[in-house]
Amino acid sequence: MKAIILAAGYATRLYPLTLHTPKALLPINQKAIIDYIVEELNTIQEIDAIYVVTNHRFADDFTTWAKTAPGKTPIEVIDDGTTDDTNKKGAVGDIGFVIEQKQIDDELLVIAGDNFFTYSLQDYVNFYREKGHDCVCVKKWPNREELKQFGVALLDADGKVLDIEEKPAQPKSDTAVFATYLYKQDTVPLFAEYLAAGNNPDAPGNFPAWLYRRKDVYAYTFSGECYDIGTPESYREVCRMYEK
């Protein structure tokens, strides 16, 4: 299994915090957000390579970070060559870029580099093994207005995805999809098909919203927290909550 950490965004909503520092390298309790992610990835024995895809502006920052990153799993920083929001590839575009650049022919775990969470990635992988299908990661989200900023999944009683819609105006359920995905080996080539057809390359949830119509996709409902740090205020609040 390979892992891709998505870290090519510019996090303009977090300015001035992210003018010169990528969001994934912002500290929470004196440790970078991406360090928490890598520590969780290192609990999964099947992962034998971690690719951090970033933009040209922050590639050197991640290369410096990678020299002292936690764990023994090899980490490679991949510069997607983009410089700002006007020429960014988008999250799905970056996944496709890494797959092509590294000729990935393996299972794939994809996670957003700004995910700060408290659940176990190993438990998620165990669920994925049990189901034997591509998986998304979800949680019940009671605030309907906030749901409009997520991918929203409709599930059957067994957790099979019946519908996913990215940032819906009218959510069909209270199940929010978070940016951590597990893909089977035979799904990986479909990223090229998705992008070649001109589908939306931006949010990572757009791909499973397309995929579930072609293959069975299951949802892992996690226990714990996952924070979308989008503003300086939300960042300070998470830092306060986890200062110890």
Residue, then its C-alpha position, 0 to 999 in steps of 0.5 A: m500500500k502507498a500513501i499520498i498526503l495532499a499538501a498542495g493548497y495555498a490555504t488563503r483563508l488562513y492568511p497571514l498564518t499561511l503566507h510563508t508556511p504551508k497549513a500542514l506545517l502549522p504546529i498544534n501543541q509544538k508539533a506540525i499537523i502533518d507529523y500527527i498524520v505521519e505517525e498514524l500512517n506509520t501504524i499501518q504495516e502495509i504502507d511502504a511509501i509516503y508521498v507528500v504532494t505539494n506546490h512549488r512555493f512550499a516544496d523546499d519547506f516540506t523537503t526540509w521537514a521530511k529530513t526529520a519526519p517521524g517514523k521509518t516509512p520512506i517519505e518523498v516530497i513531490d513538487d507539482g510545479t504549481t505556484d498559486d490558485t490560478n494554476k493549481k492542479g486540484a486535489v484529484g489532479d494532484i493524486g493523478f499526478v503522483i500516480e503517473q509520476k511514481q507509476i503507482d500500481d498498488e492499494l492507495l491511502v489518500i489523506a488531506g495534509d491539513n487533517f487533524f484527527t483523533y481516530s485510528l487509521q489502522d481501525y479504518v484499514n481493518f474495516y477496509r480489509e473486512k469490506g474488500h472495497d474502496c472506502v470513504c471515511v464519515k461521521k454524523w454531523p448534526n449542523r445542517e448548514e455546516l454540512k453544506q461545506f462537506g461531501v455528504a454521503l447517503l448509506d444503506a444499513d451495511g454502510k454501502v454508499l448509495d449517494i455522495e454529493e460534494k458541498p450540496a445545497q440541500p444535504k440528503s443525509d447528516t453523514a459528512v465525508f472527511a478527506t481520508y480515502l482507501y482505494k483498491q489496486d484496480t481503482v488506481p488507474l481510474f484516476a486517469e480515466y476520471l481526469a481525461a474525461g474532464n471531470n472536476p479535479d478540485a476537491p478530493g471528494n469529487f472522485p468517490a462521488w464519481l466512483y460509487r456509480r461504477k464500483d461498490v464503495y463503503a463508508y467507515t464511520f469513525s469515533g473521535e474527532c476530525y477538524d477542518i482548520g480553515t480560518p485563523e480563529s478555528y486554528r487557534e481554537v484547536c490549538r487551545m483544545y489540544e494544548k496539553 
